[in-house]
Amino acid sequence: MRIVQAAVAALLMGLVLHAQVPSPVTPATQQPSPPVAQPAPQAPVPGAPPVPTPILPPVPATPVLARSFAANTGLLFNAVRPERALDFETVIGLRQDALETSTDPAVRAQANGWRVFKATEPGPNGTVLYVFVIDPAIPGADYGLGRILSDAYPDRIQEIWKLYTGALAGGGSLLNLSPVEAPPATPATPTITAPATGPPAGRGAPAGRGATPPAGRGATPPAGRGAAPTRPAPPQN
């Protein structure tokens, strides 16, 4: 009987101790955030026209340097490297041939007044200065070498343009020239003659001073006044 009571007491004691021990707290498990849904690529709609691909403009083979004048006379200055002067003159010769053989009337008109000169004196920084004299110039026409050479030598333009750009020491400068008109002659100032001094109008010279004396004064005296007395003739026998 005592053994049973002791077993029951031990069992109750174990239940009490078990109730006093706190049970471990299990941390809450973090739930991962749901992945963001990526938009699915849209499938082409059957029968819809295809989306056109943008076409970029082609890159020109040679830069086009426009040279135009607003006056009837103009100058173009080209500073050339001394060691590449022969290359530049080769391009100038090709330009002349292109102008003379062109079938474009506008280009032929440009050739009429286009002359090339080489300065005797050295240019800036020891360069060789070539001057294009355009007289008469066609206002608005393009005098750039790129267009003229491209039209005349489409198969050799890369080679020619390389010679041209390699010879230049810098960008060329352009001048529009206007004629200087002589100013009109200044009219001569009229000469003003001073009036002659004299007596006022209406007032003559006083009698007896430089004027005609009145009758009886200074004139031939009348008979009997101032004249030699007349002697009577002697009686004749």
ChimeraX attribute file (.defattr): number of C-alpha atoms within 10 A of each C-alpha:
attribute: neighborCount
match mode: 1-to-1
recipient: residues
	/A:1	6
	/A:2	7
	/A:3	8
	/A:4	9
	/A:5	10
	/A:6	11
	/A:7	12
	/A:8	12
	/A:9	12
	/A:10	12
	/A:11	11
	/A:12	12
	/A:13	12
	/A:14	11
	/A:15	11
	/A:16	11
	/A:17	9
	/A:18	11
	/A:19	10
	/A:20	8
	/A:21	8
	/A:22	7
	/A:23	8
	/A:24	6
	/A:25	6
	/A:26	6
	/A:27	6
	/A:28	6
	/A:29	6
	/A:30	6
	/A:31	6
	/A:32	6
	/A:33	6
	/A:34	6
	/A:35	6
	/A:36	6
	/A:37	6
	/A:38	6
	/A:39	6
	/A:40	6
	/A:41	6
	/A:42	6
	/A:43	6
	/A:44	10
	/A:45	8
	/A:46	6
	/A:47	6
	/A:48	7
	/A:49	8
	/A:50	8
	/A:51	7
	/A:52	6
	/A:53	6
	/A:54	6
	/A:55	6
	/A:56	6
	/A:57	6
	/A:58	6
	/A:59	7
	/A:60	7
	/A:61	10
	/A:62	13
	/A:63	10
	/A:64	12
	/A:65	12
	/A:66	12
	/A:67	16
	/A:68	18
	/A:69	20
	/A:70	15
	/A:71	17
	/A:72	15
	/A:73	19
	/A:74	22
	/A:75	19
	/A:76	17
	/A:77	18
	/A:78	22
	/A:79	23
	/A:80	28
	/A:81	21
	/A:82	17
	/A:83	10
	/A:84	17
	/A:85	18
	/A:86	14
	/A:87	20
	/A:88	22
	/A:89	18
	/A:90	13
	/A:91	19
	/A:92	15
	/A:93	11
	/A:94	17
	/A:95	18
	/A:96	16
	/A:97	13
	/A:98	20
	/A:99	21
	/A:100	13
	/A:101	11
	/A:102	15
	/A:103	10
	/A:104	9
	/A:105	9
	/A:106	13
	/A:107	18
	/A:108	15
	/A:109	15
	/A:110	18
	/A:111	20
	/A:112	14
	/A:113	15
	/A:114	18
	/A:115	13
	/A:116	15
	/A:117	11
	/A:118	14
	/A:119	10
	/A:120	9
	/A:121	10
	/A:122	13
	/A:123	16
	/A:124	11
	/A:125	9
	/A:126	12
	/A:127	20
	/A:128	23
	/A:129	21
	/A:130	21
	/A:131	19
	/A:132	18
	/A:133	18
	/A:134	23
	/A:135	17
	/A:136	16
	/A:137	24
	/A:138	20
	/A:139	13
	/A:140	11
	/A:141	16
	/A:142	18
	/A:143	22
	/A:144	13
	/A:145	17
	/A:146	20
	/A:147	16
	/A:148	18
	/A:149	21
	/A:150	19
	/A:151	12
	/A:152	17
	/A:153	15
	/A:154	9
	/A:155	10
	/A:156	11
	/A:157	18
	/A:158	14
	/A:159	10
	/A:160	20
	/A:161	19
	/A:162	13
	/A:163	18
	/A:164	21
	/A:165	14
	/A:166	15
	/A:167	22
	/A:168	20
	/A:169	18
	/A:170	13
	/A:171	11
	/A:172	14
	/A:173	12
	/A:174	16
	/A:175	15
	/A:176	15
	/A:177	15
	/A:178	11
	/A:179	8
	/A:180	6
	/A:181	6
	/A:182	6
	/A:183	6
	/A:184	6
	/A:185	6
	/A:186	6
	/A:187	6
	/A:188	6
	/A:189	6
	/A:190	6
	/A:191	6
	/A:192	6
	/A:193	6
	/A:194	6
	/A:195	6
	/A:196	6
	/A:197	6
	/A:198	9
	/A:199	9
	/A:200	8
	/A:201	6
	/A:202	6
	/A:203	8
	/A:204	10
	/A:205	13
	/A:206	10
	/A:207	11
	/A:208	11
	/A:209	8
	/A:210	8
	/A:211	10
	/A:212	13
	/A:213	13
	/A:214	10
	/A:215	9
	/A:216	9
	/A:217	11
	/A:218	10
	/A:219	10
	/A:220	11
	/A:221	12
	/A:222	9
	/A:223	9
	/A:224	9
	/A:225	9
	/A:226	9
	/A:227	10
	/A:228	8
	/A:229	9
	/A:230	7
	/A:231	6
	/A:232	6
	/A:233	6
	/A:234	6
	/A:235	5
	/A:236	4
	/A:237	3
